[in-house]
Amino acid sequence: MKKLHHIWTLSTHHCVLLTVLLLGRCTAPAHPYATHVSTNGAGGVAFILNENATDVTVVFDGGGPGKTNDLGALSKGTQTFALGAHTSFAIIVNNVGSGTASQISVTNGPNANNPLYYFGPRGVAVNRNPQNGTNFGRIYVSNANAGTGNGRTTGRGLYVINADATDALGFGNTAQLAGMSIGGSTTYSPWKLSVGPDDMLYVGDGNGPGNNASPLGYGVWMVKPDLSTSAALFPQSTRTPWDFSSAGGVISKPVVSGSYAAGSLVLTLISTDWTNAPSGFNNVLQFNIGSSALPWPANTPGTILVPPASGIAATGPEVIMDMDIAPDGKIFTLQNSVQAGGPTDPFIRVLSPDGSTLLWDSWNNANPAANGNADPYNFEYSIAISPDDQFMATLITSERIAITPLASGVPNYVTNNLSRLPANNPIVPAGASGTARQIAFDAADNVYEVSGGSDQLRIFSLGLTTTCVTSNDWTGTNGSFAFILPSTTISVSATAPNASQNGPTPGVFTVTRTGQTSALTVNFALSGTATNGTYTVSAPGSTGSGPGPGTITFAAGATSTNISIVPVNDGKARPSQTVVLTLTSGAGYNLGAQITDTVTIQNTNTPQIFLSGGATSMYKSFSNDFASFILTRWGNTNANLTVSTITYGGTAIPGTDFVTTNNIPLPPGTTTATATVSPLDPTSSYTGNKTIVVGETAGSGYIVGGNNVTLTIIDNATPPATSLYSNPLTDAGDAMNWGLTWANRDLQVIGYDGVVDFGYDLTSTGPNGSTPLPPSGATTGLHVTYNKTALCSGAVNLYLTNQTFSGDYAVRFNMYLVKGSSLTLATEGAMFGINHSGVQTNWWLTETLKSSTNIYPNGWNCDGVWCWISSDPGGAGFGDDVFITGLPAGQATKTLWWKKLLTQTYPTFANVFKAPAVFSVTDANLVPVSGVPANASSVDVPTLGSWCDVEMKQVQNQVTFSIDKIAMFTYPNTNAQFSSGMIMLGYEDPFSSTGQPDGAVYYSNLRVVRITPPIFTQWSASGGNVIFNFVTSDGDDTTASFALQSSAAVNPQAWSDVSPAATFTQLSTGAFQVSYPQNGPIRLYRLRHK
């Protein structure tokens, strides 16, 4: 393999790169560099490579003849060389980057001794100070919760590892406290970290008065690099009842300049607790500590550099925020998306070094219109600026990383130029709460992040082509470091993005470079939907001819060159095809902000129309519901088509069961069209679901793909069943038949904050807004809500007293769920469940509990099987539909009293709960959002939404929760403790923001019916088969709901499912037949309901 050779001029203790001659290339993903440099006094030097390196050279005493030691390719870990009679050295590590940001840390499943695994990691920082070579490159991690994660058991405190992820000081799995008295919070103590220019580790503690886990923390600790001793920079926070110390809970990482030893220590941070009206909480405070006596005097604030953001960030504590100060002094602040977002409340701000001037923000400068009218940096938890001032890294709650290049010290954001890590995950909104914690850079722009979700330290490379030079002298205490990038940057754009088979007309990519203009060969790869043989490639010096790798050569002096894509017409109708060009890494250049673009090849053959499903079901109860199918055109997209040959089959009758559609236009340039059908005749008599089979025949100007689509009309009625209980929920006096329990996050301080109105007037239009009448036409109903005044998360449960249910039964009711008009503080939802004792408070929580004594006795347990349905799509990072059961007796604790069974997000049901057609819920910008059975407040949207039909069913210990006959959750309930009990209806706000009073749920028409087992109606034997006919009263049953079992004797242990499985056929609504070869001279048969 060819080497990378260099010409260097070096001074005694540092080096200056004059020229780099790149004669070959070896590609690696990481930015390798030499760390932990030490000398042994006997002419030996040791260092640690953070990653494998393909080209390592040592230059002695400034370079020159006989002063170079070419070490070649080296593996990560400890390496050595002889210093001999030389007095100084520079370790030069060259790397041709992969061009792609990627994870470089290795996590291979559970491992009891993997230093990358923790149980509650909260902070990470890397020593970037090369002067004292032994500390350079060390990685520090804070761990807030003791336990076992990924097979490794870790404690609360600090850990230090080398750059190659090996144990640095022999601490192993034992956390170090270094004499610190950390706070009692297993979320915020210890918290985020930084390493100062004095090599000291600065440890934040976010457990101030707001979080209030006893004991409270000390804000920030200064810890020696070897984790031996520490000093508190602030006095312990107190709450008497709400006394803010100098810093309180430090929610950001502590940012440090200077040193205490030199009398120049300056500490900058964001305090979540310290307040100074009118600026409120969450100020950026700067403390000019110098060499003052420690701790800093109590109740003596630092200088307010940056007043907080508007909105809740200014008026309440406990907002997740972070900050960093760039090498040029600019202040970067970040707030998590509990805030509103928008022009006055962006999630990231960049300010002048004194905090007086806003230079950039993520709403007004990052094009939210191209990001769905949302701040592209929503849900971020941590921020870091690279030491070369070239990149901003932010960490999202779901543990993904965004890398944004900087230009003139501010983010150079353009649409889609964020590097997202991991790259193979879809970029989707995360929740307002999450598990990601801190992000950091090392001296070579490698990226580190920790999270309490994965319980890992993960390390990423930006994939750049780099030269890293670590210099020192024979003492090992006069080090320096240089991080060098090539001056040439390559980018690409599709300057002629539309190619056509007509002509043919080629598409053109233009590759542009900045920097050096000598002859240069650049690597690229072609991909996309266009296959080999459908185009050719024309480019100067190109070696590529179709999909796959290729090269192109810049002539000396040229700053741009073109790659042409020439279509080939093979006479076949295809969809428009894409050719994607992606620049890849190579020697002598780095990749710019835009490294990929697309050319589209238009197919000009006779159009061919294909059908596919869109929203494949509709609910008969809603005349405004619809099912949809999609027409997709291949071939010539310039033709003006009208598809008028749609056919309809199936069990549903056009004009009787549904409204058809035909004559569907496909104007020039359009490749798809969506057509809808809507239901008719929402009767109360049960007929069962019906199918619509959509097909097509050839028409004028087009041919057909020959495929069909099946749509379903879901019957809103249910089969006749024995009634066990019925209550229209219309009577105000009904309150005496229900028991009430409640709980909240801070039971020591906050009392009951729920509203329960039996017999609520549904025709009223007060502060709760307007509500449509339920399907029964009743004018009164049950109204429930929680957390409207106290700013404290909690829930209320209602139990139907003196009524318990067991066996096979179904609970049914109508529900109208409303998202409150405070659109950014409206993540609340309805709760309902079965098989409860009636004495617990069922609720879930992702925030930190505040109470420690005088706990409401039933506040820390739950039982039964229940769910929470959000009224705010995407508002809860935990999920929009949360399904939960209680813990077995004796297992509930104050920190874990419920067991999550399943969480789902609103996109899962976007084609079921349709907005604005049926439901009216919107996002914060009043844009309708499909996926949850909820409605906007009439304060925000004048058009009212719809009530939905809810069913909670238990059959053969299998629990199914359905809304509008769509099964959202099925759970095999094996816990006999929760197999029978009371019904629960309720409401919960899992977040401590206070919503508007119109955020609530309304219940109506509660019914409980017995689900009878299937009944055999006929049997026969024919052709060696036994045939059974049977009927069922469960309207949700299909052929997949049953299994046939057989036995030679009446013995519970002898029954088993027949193998192979029997064949089931549905004869009509609720009527089935099963056929199976007779498998013995005397056999007994029975049905198992799955």
N, C-alpha and C positions, 0 to 999 in steps of 0.2 A: 504494500500500500504506500502511495506517495506521501511524503512528509510535507508539513507546512513550515517553510523556512522564513526567517526574519532577520532584518538588520536593525540593531538596537544601539542607542546611545544612552548610557545610564550614568547618573551621578552616584555619589556614595550611598545614599539611603533611599533613593527613589529612581524611577526610570521614566524616560520620555520616549514615546514611540515616534520614530522618524518615518520608517517605511515598513510595510508588511508585504512580502512577496508570497502570494498564494500559488503554489505549484501543484497542488493536488487537493483532494477534499475527502474528508471522512465525516459522516453525518451522525450527530448524537442529539438526543432530546434535551439534555440538561445544559446549564451554564456551569461547567466545572471550574473550581478555583481551589487554591491551596489555602488551608486554614490551620489553626493550632500549630503555628510554627515555633519550634523550640530548638535550642542549641544545648549541647551537653558539656561544653567547656573543653572537650577533647577533640574538636575538629569535626564533630558530627552534627548534622541538621536533620530533624524529623518534621514532617508535616502531614496533614490529613487532607486527602481529596474528598470532596463531598460526593462526587460521582465519578464514574469511569471517564477517563480522558484519553483522547487518541493522539495527542501531541503535547508533551511536556518538556520544556527546556529550562535549564538553570544557567543564568549568566552571572559571572562573578566580577566584582570590582568595576562595574561600569561597562564591561564588555571589551572585546578586542581579541587578537590572536591568542589561542590557548585558554580563553576564559569562558568557554561554553561547554556545557555538559548536556548532551541531547539524551534525555531519559526515555523518549519515545512514548508508546502507549502504556498507560498505567491504570490499574484498577482502583476503584474508590477504596478509601481506608488509609492506613498509615504507610508512608513512604519515607525513605531516607536517602541522603547523599552525603558525601564528604566535603567539608568546607576547605580542608587543607590549610594552606597558608593564606588563603584569601580572607578579607575582613568584611566583605558585604556580598550580598547575593540577591538575585531576583528570580522567582519561580514563575515562569511564563507558561500559561495553559491556554492553548488555542483550541477553538471548537467551531466547526461548521454546524450551525443549528438545523434542527429539523424543519424549521419554518412554521411549526404548529405548536401552540401552547398545549401542554399535556401534563398529567400527573407522573412524577418520577419516583415517588416513594412507593415501597413495595409492602403490600398487606396481603398475606396469603392465608386468610382464615384465622381461627382462634390460635393464640400463642401466648403462653403464660409469661414470656419474657421479652416480648416485642416492645422496644422503647417507644414505638409510635402509638401504642394502645393505652387508653386511660378509661376512667369511669365517668368523670365529669369535668373534662378539660374546659377551661374558660379563657386562658390567655396564652399567647405565644410571642416570643421576641427573640431576635438573633443579634449576637454581638457583631457590630460592623466596624469595630475599632481595631485597626491592624497594628497599632503601636506596640502593645504588649501581645506578642504573637500567640501566646498560649491560650488566651481567651478569645481570640479572633475566630468567628464562625460558630461559636457554641450556641446551642438552641436551648431556650428556657421555656418550660410549660408550667402553668398553674392548674391545679386540679382541685375542684371545690367539693366533690362528693366522693366518699369512700365506697368502694365496691369493686365488682369484677365486670370488666367490659372486654369483649372479644377474647376472653380467656385469661386476661391479665388482671391481677388484683392490685389496686393502687389506693393510696390514702389521700387525705386532704393536705395540700401543701404544694411544694415546688419540686420540679425535676429539672435536671440539666443533662443534655446529651451532646455528643459531638456532631459535627456537620455530616458525618457519614452514618448518622443514626445509631451510634454505639454509645454505651454508658460512658459518661465523661469522667465521673469522680467516684465510681464504685458504689453509688447509692442503690443501684438495682431498682427494685419495686417499692422501696421505702421513700415516702414523701418527706421532704425537709421543711421545717418551719423556721429555721434560722433565728429562733427566738421571737418570732412574730406571735402576737395574740390576734388571730384572725376572727372575723365575725362569725356569727352562728348560722348564717344563710348557706345552704348547700347549693345555692344558685349563684350568689354574688361574692362569696368569700372563699379563697382569694379570687380576684377578677382579672382584669386585663393587665398586660405587662409592657414594659419598655426597658431597653438598655441604654443608659446614658453614655455620653462621651468619656466619662470617667470609668467605664467598665462596670459600674454599679448597676444592679438590677432594681427597677422600681416596680413595686407590686401594688396595684390598686385593689381597693375593697369597696364594693358597691352596696354593702349592707349598712345603709344609714337609717335615719329615722323613718323614711318612707317604707323601706322593706321590713324593718323592725323585727328581725329574727335575733333573739337573744343569744349571746351578747352582741351589741353593735360593734361595727368595725372602727378602724383608725384612719380610714381614708386612703393613705399611701404609706408604704414602708420602703425604706432604702436598705437593700440587702447586698452584702459583699458577693463578688462573683463566684466564690466557692461555696456559697450558701451557708456560711458558718455563723454569721451574726447579722443583726439588723438594727435599724433605728426607725421609730415612728416619726413621720414628718408632721403629723397632726395629732391632737388629743383625741381620745375616744369620743365618738358621736354619742349624743344623749337625746332622750325624748321625755321632756317634763312639762307638759305632755308632748310638746313639739318644739324642741330647742335645737336650732340649727347650729352646728359647730362650724369651724372655718371652712371645711370642705364637705362634711357630711358623707353621703354615699358618692363615691367617685365612679361615674358611669362610663367614662371614656378611659382610654389608656392614659397614663400620666406621661406627658411629653416633656423631655428634660433637655436643657442646655447648660453648659458649664459644669462645675463640680463643687461639692461641699468642701472637699479638701482644699481647693484653690480659692474658696470664698466667693465663688461666682455662680452658685446653683440657682437656676430659675426653673420653676415647675409650672406647667400650663395644663389645665384639665377642665373637664365639664363636671360640675357637681349636680347631681339629680335632686338634691335636697336644699342646698343653700339658696335662700331667696332674698331679694332686695327689691321690694315693690318700687316702681311699677314694672320692673323688668321681669319679675317672676322667677320661676325655677329654671334650671338647666342653663346657667350662664357658663361661658368660657371664662375661667378665672386664671389669673397669672400671679404666682407668688414669687417675689424676688427674695429668696431665702438667703442667698449668699453664704455666710458662715454663722448665721444667727443660731442661738440656742434652740435645740429641738426638745419637744415638739413645738411647732408654730403656735403662737398664743391662741387660746380658745376664743371663739367668736370674733376673730380678727380676719376679715375677708381679704382675699387678694384683690387685685385690680380686675374690674370687669372689662375684658377685651371685647367680647361679643355678647350683646344681649341675646336672649333666646329667640327661637322662632315664634311666630304668632300661633294662636290657637292653644291647644291643650299643652303643648310643649312649654308654653310660658306660664300656665296657670296650675299645673299639677306635676308632682314628682313622678319618678319611676318610668320615665320614657327612655327607651333604649337609644342612646346616642353615642357618637364617637367623634374623634377629631384627630388631625395630624398637622404638623407644621412642616412645610416643604423646605428643601435646602435653600430656596431663595426667600424664605420667611413667610410666604403666604400661608394663611390659616384655612384649612379645610374642615368643615363641620358636616356631620351626617346625623339625620334623625330617622328613626324607624317609622313605618307607615301607619302606626296608630294615629298619626296626624292626618289632616285633611288632604294635604297636597294641593297644588294649584299655584297660581301666579304669586300669591303672598305667602305661600308655605311650602317651598321646594324642599326636597329631601336632602340635597347636597348644596352647600354654599362654599364659595371661595372668596376670601376677604383679604384685604391688604394686611401687611404684617402688624399694623397697629389696630386692626379690626374695624377701622372707621369706614372703609369703602368696600361695597360689594362688587366683586370683579366678574363673577360668573355664578349662575345657579342652574340647577337641573331641570327647572320648569321653563324658564324663559330662554335658556340657551341650548337645550337638548331636544328640541323638536318633539314635544309630547303628542302633537297631532299625528305623527307617524307611528306612534306607539299606542294607538287606541285611546287617545286623549288621556293618557296616564303618564305620570312621571316615569321615565325609563329606569330610574334608580329606586323604585319602590321596594319595600321590604328588605332594605339593606341593614346589616347589624354592625359592620365594622369597615373602616377605611384606612388605607396606608398609601403613602407616596414613596416612590422608589428613590434611592439615594442619589441617582443621577438626574432626578427631576424629569424623567421621561414618561412615567406611567403612574396612573392612579388605579389601585386595586380596591374593589369593594366586595363585601361578602354578604350574600343574600341569606335569608333565614333558612332556606332549604339546602344550604351548604354549597351553592354554586357561586362561582367567582366571576366578576366582570372586570376585565382589564381595559382601561381607556387610555389611549396615548394623550400626552400633554403637549401643548404648543404654547410657547411663551409663558409657561407655568400654569396654564388653566386647561381643563379637559377639552380635547379636540374631538368633541362628540359629533359624529355624523351618523345617520340612520344605518343600523346594522354593522357598525364598525367595532362593536364591543366584542372582545374575545371572551366567550363564555366557557367556563370549565366546571365539570367535564363537558367536552364539546358534544358528546353523543346524547346528552339529555335534552329533551324539549325545553324551550324557554317558556315557562308558564308562571303566572303569578303565584307567589308563595303566600303564606298566611301572615297576619300581623304579628303573630308570635311564632317562634321557631327555636331551633337548637344551635344554629351557627353562632360563634362567639367572637373570634378575633382573627385578623389577617395581618401579615407582616412580610416585609422584604428582607433579604440578606444583602450583603454588599455587592453581589453579582446579579441582582434582580431576579433571583429565584423567589418563589412565593410560598408562604407557609400559612396554613389555617387550621384552627381547632374547632371542634363542634361537639356538643353533648348529645347529638343524634347518632352519629357514627362512632362517637367516643374514640376518635382518632386524631392524631396529628398527620395532616396530609401535606405533601410538598409538591409543588408544581414548577415547571420551567416554562418560560415564554417562547422557547425554541429559537432564540436569536443566534446569529453567528457572533461569537465573542472572543475577545482576548482578555484574560485576567492576569494581572501581574501583582504578585505578593512579594514585597521586598523587605529586607531586614539586614541587620549586621550581626557580627559574631556574638553580641550580647543577647539578641532576641528581643530587645526592648525598644528598638527604634524603627518600627515597621511602618510601611505605607502600602497603599493598595491603589491600583489603577484598573478601571473597568472600561474597555475600549470596544466600540462598535465600528463596523465598516462605514465609510462615509457615503457609500452608494446605497440608494434605496430604490426598490423596484415596485411598480404598481401596474395595474391593468384596468382597462375599461372597454366595454363593448361600444365602439364608436359607430358601428353599423349593426345594431342588435337584431334586425329582422332580415332573415334570408328566405329565399323562396325557390321552389323547384321550377317555377316559371322563369325561363331565361337560360340558365339559372341565374339568380341574383345572390351573390355571396354575402355572408355576414363578415364583419371585421372586428377583431380585437386589436386594440392599440396598447402596446407595452411601453411604459415610460420609466425613465430613470432620472434620479438626481444625484449630484456628486461627481465622482470621477467619470471621464468620458473616453477612457481607453477602450480597446476592443474587449467585449465581455460576452460570455455565454451564460444564458439564463435557462433554468429548468422550469418546465411546466408539465401539467397533466390535463388531459381532456377526459371529460366524463359527461353525464347527462343521459337523457332518454334516447338520443340518436345512436343507433348501433353501427357497427362496422359495415362499410359498404354504402351507407346512406349519405356520406359526404367525403370530401377530400380536403387536405390541408395544404395551404400555400403560404410559405413564409421564408424570409432570408435565412439561409443556413439551418433550416428546420430539419430535425430528424424524425418528427412525428407524422403519422399519416392517418390516424384515426384515434379512437378511444385508447387511452393509456398515456405513458410518459413521452415527453419530447423535449427538444431544446431549440432555442432561437438565439442568434448571434447579433449583438449590436456592433455595427462598424465603428471604428475609432471616430470620435467626434459626434456620433449620433446620440440624440437624447430620447428618441422613440423609434419604434419599428412595429410593423403590422403582421398579424396572423390572419389569413383569410380562410373562411369556412365555405366551401363550394358544395351546394346540395347536389345529390344524384337522384333522379326520378326513376324508380323501379316499377311504376304503374300501380302500386298498391295504396289503398286508402289507409292512412294512419292519422293519429292525432298529430297536431303540431309537436315537433320534437325539439329538444333542447341540446345544445352543446355548451358545456360548462368548462371554462378554462380556469385553472387554478395554478398560480405561480407556486413553485416549491423552492426549497432552500438550495443554496449553492455557494461556492467559494467566491469571496469578494463582494458580496452584497447582502443586505438584509431586506426583508419584505416590508412593504409599506402598509398603509392603512387599508387599501383596497387590493386584495390579492386574488379575487375571483370575480367573474362576471359571466353573463349568459348571452348566447345567440340563439334565437328561435328560428327553426326551419319550418316554413309553411308548406303543408302538403296540398297539392292542387288537383288530386284525383276526385272522382265522383263521391259526394258525401255519403257516409254510412252512419246510421243513427242507432245508438245503443241505449238500453234502459238500465237504470239502477235504482235502488231504494234510497229515499231520503228519510223523512219521518214515516216509519212503516206502520204506525198504529195511530188510531184516534179513538177518543172516548165518546160513546154515543150520547152521554148526558149533555155534552157541550155542542150546540149547533155551530159555534164558532171555532171548534177544533178542526183539524184537518190531518190527512195523511198525504204524503208527497212522493213523487217519483221524479227521477232526473233523466233528461235526455242529453246524451253526449254525442257531439258530432266529430267524426273523423273525416279526413279528406279536406276538400276545398272549403275554407272558412269564409271566402268572399261571396259565396252564393247566398241569396236571400231566400230562406226556406220557411215554409209553414207545414208543420207535421200535423196532418189531419186524419191519420189512419190508426189512431189508438183504439185498441179493443179491450173489452172488459169481460172477465169470466169470474169463476169462483162461486161461493155460496151466497154472497150478497147480491141483491137485485138492483141494477141501476135504476134511478128514479124513485125507488121505493126505500132502499136502505141508504143510498148515498147519492150525492150530486156528482155527475161526471164532468170531465173537462176534455176538450179536444181543440184542434186548430191552434197549436202551440207554436208561436213564432220563434225563429232562430235568425235574427237579422245578421247582415254581414259583419264579420269579426267576432261573433259570439260562438263559443264552442259548447256551452251548456245552457239548458233552460230547466227550471223547476216547475212542475205542474202539480196542482193539488186537487184532492177530492174531499168533500165534507159530509158528515153524517146527517141522516134524516131519522125521524120517528123515535125520539127518546122516550119510549114507553116504559111503564113500570113492570110489565110482565117479562119474565126471564125467557130469552130465546137462545142465549149463548153467543159466543163470538162468531163473527162471520168474516169470510175472506173475500178479497178483491184481487183477482189475477189480472195484471195489466200486461198487455202485449201490443204488437204493432204489425202492420203489413206495409209493403212497399208503397211509396207515394211518388208524387211528381218531383223529380229532381233529386231523389235520394233512394238509397237501398237500406235494408234493415239489418241489424245485428243478430236478430233471431232469438233474443233472450226475453224472459218474462220477469216481472216483479210481483211479489205477493204482499198485499197490504191487509191489515186486520182492523175490523170495527169491533172494539171492545164493548161488550154489553155492560151497561151500568147497573142493571138489575141483578139480583141474586136469586138462586133457587129457593123454593119454600123450605123453611127450617123451623124447628121447635124453638119458640122464644123462651129464654131464661130470664131476661130482664129488659125493660124498655123505659126510657125517660127522655122526653123531648127537650129537657134542659131549658125550659121556658119560665119556670116559676121562681120568683125571688125567695119563696119559703123553702126551696129545695136545699138551701145552705145547711139546714139542720141534718141532712142526710149525708153530708160529706165531712171528712176530717181533713185538717190542714197541717202540713209541716213545712218548714222553711230552713234555709241555712244561707250563710254568706261567708265571704273571705275574711272578715274581721269581726268575729262575734263578740270580742271583748268590748268593741266600741260601737258598732253599728247594729241597730235593731232591725225589726221586720220592715221591709220596703216593698211589699207586694200589694197588688190590687186584685181582688176577686169580686166580681159582680154577678151574682145569680139573678136571672130575670132582667138582664141589661137590655135597655131599649135600643134595638137595632135601627130604629128610624131616626135616632138623634143625630145631630151634626155638631156636637161640641168640640172640645179640644182633642177628642179621640178620632175625629174625622167621620166620614160617612162609610157605611157598611151595607152591601147588598143583602137582601133577605136570603136565607138558606133555601135549599130545594123544597123543604116542606112548606115554605111560605110563612113560617113563624116570624113574628115581629119582635120577639125577645129571645135572648140566648145567654150563654155563659161567657163572660169576658174576664181574661186573666192576663196580667203582666207583672213585671218585676224590675227593680232598680231604676226608679224614675227620679229619685231625689238624693240618694246617699253616696253616689260615686263609688259603689262597691259591688263587685260581682256576687251573684247569688241566684237562688231559685226558690219556687214555691211548688209544692205537690198537693194535689187534692185526691183523696181516697174515698171511694164509694163505700160507706160504712155498712156493716152487717150484711155484706154481700161478698161471698167468696166463690170462685169458680175453679173447676178442675176438669180433668179429662180433655175431651176434644170439644173445643168451643171457639167461637169467633166473636170479637168485640168490634162493633162498627159505629162510626159516627161521622158527622160532617164537620169540617174545619175550615175556617177563614183566617189565614195567617197574614199579618200586616207588618211590613218593614217601616220603622218609624221615619218621620220626616227629617230627622237629623241624619242625613244620608251618610256621613262619615263616622257616626257613632251609633250604628244601628245593628251591630252584629248580635242579635238576640234570636230566640227561637222557641218553638213549641216542644213540649215533652209529653210523652204518653207511654204507658207500659202495662204489663200484666204480671200476675203471680207475685204480688207484693204483700208484705205484712201489714202495711198501713201505718207504721210507726217511724220509718226511716225517712230521710230526705234524700231523694235521688237527684244527683247533680254531678257535673264534671267541671274540672278546672285545670287550666294550664298556667295560671299565675301562681305566684308564691303566696302561701297562706301567711297571715299576719298573727293570728291568735295563738296563744300558748296555754292560757288558763281560762277558767270559767267558760268552758266550751259548752254550747248547747248540746245536750246529751245525744241527740240523734243526728248531729251534724256531720259525723265522720263515718258514715256507713251507708250502704245502699243495698237493695235487694231486687229480686225479680229480674225481668228482662224488659228493657225500655230503650227509647231512642230520643234524640234531640234533632229537630229539623230546623235548619237556619232559615231566617227570612232575608238574609243578606248574602247573595251569591259571591263566594270567594272571600267573604269577610273574616272567616275563622280559618287560620292555617291548619287547624286540626282536622277540618273537614266540614262539609255542609250538611251531611247526614251522618250522625254519630250513633252507633248502636252499642249498647252497654249492658252488662249484667253485674249482679252483686258478687262479692267475694264470699267464699264459704265462711261459715261461722268461725270467728276468732282470728281471721286473717286481715281484717280491715285495720288500717292505721290512720293517723291524722294526715299523713302524706300520700297514702294510697288506699282509697276506700271503694274503688270501682274498677271494673275490668273492661277494657275496650275489646269489643268483638270485631267491629268493622267500621271504617270511615270511608265515605265516598264524597266526591266533589261534584259540583253542579254540572260540568260538561258531560258527565255520565248520562244524565237524563235530559239533555238539551232538546232531544227530539220527542220528549214525552210531555214535560211541563213547559208548554210553549208560551213565550211572551213576544209581543203583546196580544196574541190571538186569544189566549184563554186566561192566563195570569198576567198581572200588570207590574210585577216587580222590576225595578231599574237599578242601574249602578249609580255612583255618586254624581254622574253627569246627566242623569235622567234618561239614559239610554236603556231600553228594555233588555233584560237578560233572561234567557231561557235556562231551565235546569232545576229550579226549585218551585214547589207548589205554594208560592207566596205572592203577595200583592203589594204594590206601592200604596202609601198613604194617599188619601184623597186630597191632602194638603199639597202634594207634589204632582199627582197625576189625576186629572178630572175623571178619566174613565175607570170605573170600578172593575175589579178582577172577578175571580170565581171562587166559590167554595169547592173543596175537594172531598172525596170519599175516602175515609181511612178505615183500614181493617187490620186488627191484630189477631192472628189465628194460631191456635195450638192444635195440632193433629199428630197423634202418636209421638208426643213429646218433641215434635218439630215445630218451631215457632217461626211464623212468617209475618212480616210487616209489609203491607201494601198500601199504596195511595193511587186512587183511580184505577184499581185492578192491576197495577204494575207492581210486581214483587220487588221491593227494594232491598230486602234482607231476609235470609233464611238461616236459621240457627238450630242445629240438633242439640236440644237442651237435655244434657245428661245429668244435671244437678237436681236431684230430687227435692232439695230444699226450696227450689224456685219452680216447682211444677204446678203449683196451685196458689191461689191467693186473691188479692183485691186488684181492682182496676185503678190505674193512676192517670190523671190528666194534670198538666202543669205548664210552667213557662220558666225559662232560664235566660239570664244574661251572663255569659261566662267571662265578660270583661268588665273592668272597673271604670269604664266611661259611662256616663249617664245619657240615655236616649230620651227621645221625646215621648209624651204620654200616648201618642197614637200607635206606637210600636206595641203590638199585643197579639193575642190569639183569641178567636171566638169559636166556641164549640156548640153543636146542636145535634139533636136526634140520636141519642146514645141507645144502642141496642146490643144485646148479647144473645147469641143463638147457639144451639147445640149442633155440632157437626157429627152426623151419624156415619158409622162405617159403611163401606160399600156392601150392597146386598145382592147375593146371587139370585137371579130370576129364572135361569134356565141352564141346563147342561145337556150335552149329547156326546156321543162317540162316533167318529166318522173317519174312515181311511187311516186308522191307527192313531188318530189324534183325539184328545179330549178337548171339548169346546165348552166354555162357560160364558154366559151373558150375565152382566151385573150392572147396577145403577149406583150413582153416588149423589149425595146432596151438596158436595163441595163444588161450587161453580168454577173453581180454579183448576180442577183436575184435568189432566191430559193423559195421553197414553204413557207418558214418561213418569206419571205419578205412582205407578204400581209395579210390583214384582210378584210373580207367581212362585209359591213355595210348595214343596211336596214332602211327604214323609210316609214311611211304611207302617207307622204306628202312631197312636195319639201320645206323643212324648215330647215335651217342650224342647228337649235337647236334640230331637231327631229332625226338626224342621230346618230346611235350608232353601235358599233360592235355587230354582232349577238352573241347570247349565247345559247347553247354552240358554240364554234368556228366552222367555216365552214371547210370542208375538201378540201385541195388543192392537186393537182396532177401535176407533171411536165410531159408534153407529149413529148417534145423534147427540143432542145436548144432554149431558149427564148419563148417557148409555154407552157401554163398552162391551167388547168381546175379547176373550183371550183364548188362544189355541196353542196346544203343545203336544208333542208325541207322547203317548202313554209310556211311562218309564218303569213299568213293573206290573206283575199280575194283580196285585192289590196295592193301590196308592191312595193316600189322602192328599187333598189339595186345599190351599187357602191363599188369600191375597194379603200381601204386605203393602201398606200405604207408605210410600217413601217419605 
